[in-house]
Amino acid sequence: MKDVIMALLAGVFVGILFKMLRLPLPAPPILAGVIGIVGVYVGGLAGEWLQNMFRG
């Protein structure tokens, strides 16, 4: 849980910094970002499944 809180605080800090510098936020649109994260997670699960399948 500590990792989640630290990641959230880092994200908030970066968001504030970028807004103060009047730069575009370094994040994809919300839906594309969420779909990308889900894709990475599903890909990791599929990779683990494939490793277990070929390992015997």
VENPEGI-V936792 format. One record per pair of residues at least 24 apart in sequence whose ideal C-beta (glycine too) atoms are under 7 Angstrom apart, sorted by the first residue. I is the first residue (numbers start at 1). J is the second residue. Records with the same first field share a line. If there is no record, write none. Layout:
# VENPEGI-V936792
I->J ; J
This chain:
# VENPEGI-V936792
none
